[in-house]
Amino acid sequence: ITESTHYRCTQANYRVYIIDECHSLSPQAANALLKTLEEPPSNVVFIFCTTEPENVIKTIKSRCLVCGFKNISIKEIAERLKYICEQENITADEDALEFIARYAKGGLRDAICFLDQLSRHKQPLTMDFLKDALSLINTIDIFEFLKLIINKKESDAISKALELSFEKPLLDFMSIFIETLENIYLYKLGLFESQEKALYQQLASQLSRTAILHMVYASQSVVEKAKYFFLFSQQASIAFFVSQLFEFLDNSQATQSNVKSNLLSELLHLPPRE
């Protein structure tokens, strides 16, 4: 690339290089580009794309104009998936398409990849099919697990977690649990809709917003320690996760303001206040 930047364009005014997932560049490759980025030819433009801007080396980031893009809304992704299904003659329920949109977490490319993979099964895309194909954990089961934590029944909570995570990786189980807590919080604010409204309403009435924030903060703190769990079996890892969660909830000295600041910073993708 660095050598070709010195050649003149034959048909266009600019030579444009698009480097996708630039956070994956090796140190050697990144260093090789630095000189060209510092003094680029007038007819050369570099576009670096990444989903992990925090992992792009500072020397490259400092030489670029950073343009951030927001996630696409769930509604827009679902509408695009519906259009693709109509064009490709794929039978899909609207609920299933909305779930795929949520599952992709705002990434249209990921949503389309999920749709493509699921459509290869040659079956109508329904919620029942998605739960089987993706080994999803039922929301009702997560709510039952959450109730055990609220009632401080550690042994029962471990047993329930082991039952739910029988065929599910540990980090997936933890992320689903945290996502459910966040959805309950958003439901209390009137920012989340679900077909399982009665379940959300029941649990939301039992938890204050501060309590939910505290539990999310505790869960995220346990997730940060998850790399140590993989030294053990799946069963032991789940048991350690639940025990650590109970211990954090019992012993945490975090103030309510710090809890709110940390969680809201996560939701808004902003650095926490000092």
C-alpha positions as CSV (number, residue, x, y, z in Angstrom):
1,I,0.0,0.0,0.0
2,T,2.7,2.5,1.0
3,E,4.5,1.9,-2.4
4,S,1.3,2.3,-4.5
5,T,0.4,5.7,-2.9
6,H,3.2,7.3,-5.0
7,Y,1.6,6.3,-8.3
8,R,-0.6,8.8,-10.0
9,C,-4.3,8.0,-10.7
10,T,-5.1,7.3,-14.3
11,Q,-8.9,7.6,-14.2
12,A,-9.9,9.4,-11.0
13,N,-8.8,12.4,-9.0
14,Y,-8.2,10.4,-5.8
15,R,-6.8,7.1,-4.8
16,V,-8.9,5.8,-1.8
17,Y,-7.8,3.0,0.5
18,I,-10.4,1.5,2.8
19,I,-9.0,-0.6,5.7
20,D,-11.7,-2.5,7.5
21,E,-11.4,-3.7,11.1
22,C,-8.2,-1.6,11.4
23,H,-7.9,-2.4,15.1
24,S,-6.7,-5.8,13.9
25,L,-3.6,-4.4,12.2
26,S,-0.4,-5.9,13.5
27,P,2.1,-3.5,15.1
28,Q,4.4,-3.9,12.1
29,A,1.7,-3.1,9.6
30,A,0.5,-0.1,11.6
31,N,4.0,1.3,12.0
32,A,4.6,0.9,8.2
33,L,1.6,3.2,7.5
34,L,2.6,5.9,10.0
35,K,5.0,7.8,7.7
36,T,2.4,7.8,4.8
37,L,-0.3,8.9,7.2
38,E,1.8,11.8,8.5
39,E,2.6,13.2,5.0
40,P,0.1,11.6,2.6
41,P,0.2,12.5,-1.1
42,S,-2.4,15.2,-2.0
43,N,-4.4,12.7,-4.1
44,V,-4.5,9.9,-1.5
45,V,-7.2,9.3,1.1
46,F,-7.2,6.6,3.8
47,I,-10.4,5.5,5.5
48,F,-10.0,3.3,8.6
49,C,-13.1,1.4,9.7
50,T,-13.4,-0.2,13.1
51,T,-16.0,-1.5,15.6
52,E,-13.4,-1.2,18.4
53,P,-12.0,2.3,18.3
54,E,-10.5,1.9,21.8
55,N,-8.1,-0.8,20.3
56,V,-6.8,1.4,17.5
57,I,-3.2,2.4,18.3
58,K,-2.9,6.0,19.4
59,T,-0.4,6.9,16.7
60,I,-2.8,6.1,13.9
61,K,-5.8,7.6,15.7
62,S,-4.0,10.9,16.3
63,R,-3.3,11.2,12.5
64,C,-7.0,10.8,11.5
65,L,-10.2,12.7,11.7
66,V,-12.5,10.5,13.9
67,C,-16.1,10.2,12.7
68,G,-18.4,8.2,15.0
69,F,-21.5,6.5,13.8
70,K,-24.5,5.6,15.9
71,N,-26.0,2.1,15.9
72,I,-29.0,1.6,13.6
73,S,-32.3,1.5,15.3
74,I,-34.0,-1.9,15.9
75,K,-37.0,-0.8,13.8
76,E,-34.8,0.2,10.8
77,I,-32.9,-3.1,11.0
78,A,-36.1,-5.1,11.2
79,E,-37.6,-3.3,8.2
80,R,-34.4,-4.0,6.2
81,L,-34.5,-7.7,7.2
82,K,-38.2,-7.8,6.2
83,Y,-37.3,-6.4,2.7
84,I,-34.6,-9.0,2.3
85,C,-37.0,-11.8,3.2
86,E,-39.5,-10.5,0.7
87,Q,-36.9,-10.4,-2.1
88,E,-35.4,-13.8,-1.2
89,N,-38.8,-15.6,-0.6
90,I,-37.9,-16.3,3.1
91,T,-40.8,-16.9,5.4
92,A,-40.3,-15.0,8.7
93,D,-42.5,-13.7,11.5
94,E,-42.1,-10.0,12.4
95,D,-41.3,-11.0,16.0
96,A,-38.4,-13.2,14.8
97,L,-37.0,-10.4,12.6
98,E,-37.2,-7.9,15.5
99,F,-35.4,-10.4,17.7
100,I,-32.6,-10.9,15.1
101,A,-32.4,-7.1,15.0
102,R,-32.0,-6.9,18.8
103,Y,-29.6,-9.9,18.8
104,A,-27.3,-8.0,16.3
105,K,-27.1,-5.1,18.8
106,G,-27.4,-2.3,16.2
107,G,-25.2,-3.9,13.6
108,L,-26.9,-4.3,10.2
109,R,-24.1,-6.5,8.8
110,D,-24.4,-8.8,11.8
111,A,-28.2,-9.0,11.5
112,I,-28.0,-9.9,7.8
113,C,-25.4,-12.5,8.5
114,F,-27.6,-14.1,11.2
115,L,-30.6,-14.0,8.8
116,D,-28.5,-15.7,6.1
117,Q,-27.3,-18.4,8.5
118,L,-30.8,-19.1,9.8
119,S,-32.4,-19.1,6.4
120,R,-30.1,-22.0,5.3
121,H,-32.2,-24.3,7.6
122,K,-35.0,-24.0,5.0
123,Q,-37.6,-23.5,7.8
124,P,-39.9,-20.6,8.6
125,L,-38.3,-18.2,10.9
126,T,-40.4,-18.1,14.1
127,M,-39.4,-17.4,17.7
128,D,-39.7,-21.1,18.5
129,F,-37.2,-21.9,15.7
130,L,-34.8,-19.2,16.8
131,K,-34.8,-20.4,20.4
132,D,-33.8,-23.9,19.2
133,A,-31.3,-22.8,16.6
134,L,-29.5,-20.3,18.8
135,S,-29.9,-22.2,22.1
136,L,-31.6,-19.2,23.6
137,I,-32.4,-19.1,27.3
138,N,-36.1,-18.4,28.0
139,T,-36.8,-15.0,29.5
140,I,-39.1,-16.6,32.1
141,D,-36.2,-18.8,33.3
142,I,-33.9,-15.7,33.6
143,F,-36.7,-14.0,35.6
144,E,-36.9,-17.0,38.0
145,F,-33.1,-16.9,38.4
146,L,-33.3,-13.2,39.2
147,K,-36.0,-13.8,41.8
148,L,-33.8,-16.3,43.6
149,I,-31.0,-13.7,43.7
150,I,-33.4,-11.0,45.0
151,N,-34.6,-13.5,47.7
152,K,-30.9,-14.3,48.5
153,K,-31.3,-18.1,47.9
154,E,-27.8,-18.8,46.8
155,S,-27.9,-22.6,46.5
156,D,-31.2,-22.5,44.5
157,A,-29.7,-19.8,42.3
158,I,-26.6,-21.9,41.5
159,S,-28.9,-24.9,40.7
160,K,-31.0,-22.8,38.4
161,A,-28.0,-21.3,36.7
162,L,-26.5,-24.7,36.1
163,E,-29.8,-25.8,34.6
164,L,-30.0,-22.8,32.2
165,S,-26.4,-22.9,31.1
166,F,-26.2,-26.6,30.4
167,E,-25.5,-26.0,26.7
168,K,-24.6,-22.3,26.9
169,P,-21.1,-20.8,27.2
170,L,-20.5,-19.0,30.5
171,L,-20.0,-15.5,29.0
172,D,-23.2,-15.9,27.0
173,F,-25.2,-16.7,30.1
174,M,-23.8,-13.7,32.0
175,S,-24.4,-11.3,29.1
176,I,-28.1,-12.5,28.8
177,F,-28.6,-12.0,32.5
178,I,-27.1,-8.4,32.4
179,E,-29.2,-7.6,29.3
180,T,-32.3,-8.7,31.0
181,L,-31.6,-6.4,34.0
182,E,-31.0,-3.5,31.6
183,N,-34.2,-4.2,29.8
184,I,-36.1,-4.2,33.2
185,Y,-34.5,-0.8,34.0
186,L,-35.5,0.6,30.6
187,Y,-39.0,-0.8,31.0
188,K,-39.4,1.1,34.3
189,L,-38.5,4.3,32.3
190,G,-41.0,3.4,29.6
191,L,-38.3,2.9,27.0
192,F,-38.6,-0.8,26.4
193,E,-41.6,-2.8,24.9
194,S,-41.9,-6.6,25.0
195,Q,-44.6,-9.2,24.3
196,E,-43.8,-10.5,27.8
197,K,-45.1,-7.3,29.4
198,A,-46.7,-9.1,32.4
199,L,-43.4,-10.6,33.4
200,Y,-41.5,-7.3,33.1
201,Q,-44.2,-5.5,35.0
202,Q,-44.2,-8.0,37.8
203,L,-40.4,-7.9,38.3
204,A,-40.2,-4.1,37.7
205,S,-42.6,-3.6,40.5
206,Q,-40.4,-5.5,42.9
207,L,-37.2,-3.7,42.1
208,S,-36.3,-0.1,42.5
209,R,-34.2,1.6,39.7
210,T,-31.3,1.9,42.2
211,A,-31.5,-1.8,43.0
212,I,-31.4,-2.7,39.3
213,L,-28.4,-0.4,38.7
214,H,-26.6,-2.0,41.7
215,M,-27.2,-5.5,40.3
216,V,-26.0,-4.6,36.8
217,Y,-22.9,-2.9,38.2
218,A,-22.3,-6.0,40.4
219,S,-22.8,-8.4,37.4
220,Q,-20.4,-6.4,35.2
221,S,-17.8,-6.4,37.9
222,V,-18.1,-10.2,38.1
223,V,-17.8,-10.5,34.3
224,E,-14.5,-8.6,34.5
225,K,-13.2,-11.5,36.6
226,A,-14.6,-14.1,34.3
227,K,-11.3,-14.9,32.6
228,Y,-10.2,-16.7,35.9
229,F,-13.3,-18.9,35.8
230,F,-12.2,-20.7,32.6
231,L,-9.6,-22.6,34.6
232,F,-12.4,-24.7,35.9
233,S,-15.2,-26.9,34.5
234,Q,-18.5,-25.3,33.3
235,Q,-20.3,-26.3,36.4
236,A,-17.6,-24.9,38.7
237,S,-17.5,-21.7,36.6
238,I,-21.2,-21.1,36.9
239,A,-21.1,-21.8,40.7
240,F,-18.2,-19.3,41.1
241,F,-20.1,-16.7,39.0
242,V,-23.2,-16.9,41.1
243,S,-21.2,-16.9,44.4
244,Q,-19.1,-13.9,43.3
245,L,-22.3,-12.1,42.4
246,F,-23.8,-12.7,45.9
247,E,-20.6,-11.7,47.6
248,F,-20.4,-8.5,45.6
249,L,-24.0,-7.6,46.4
250,D,-23.5,-8.3,50.0
251,N,-20.1,-6.5,50.4
252,S,-20.1,-3.8,47.9
253,Q,-19.5,-0.3,49.3
254,A,-20.3,1.5,46.0
255,T,-22.4,4.6,46.6
256,Q,-25.6,5.0,44.7
257,S,-24.2,7.9,42.7
258,N,-21.2,5.9,41.5
259,V,-23.4,3.0,40.6
260,K,-25.6,5.2,38.5
261,S,-22.6,7.0,36.9
262,N,-21.0,3.7,35.8
263,L,-24.1,2.1,34.4
264,L,-25.3,5.1,32.6
265,S,-21.9,5.6,31.1
266,E,-22.1,2.1,29.8
267,L,-25.5,2.7,28.2
268,L,-24.4,6.0,26.7
269,H,-20.9,4.8,25.7
270,L,-19.4,7.6,27.7
271,P,-16.4,7.5,30.1
272,P,-17.5,7.5,33.7
273,R,-17.1,10.7,35.7
274,E,-14.2,10.9,38.1
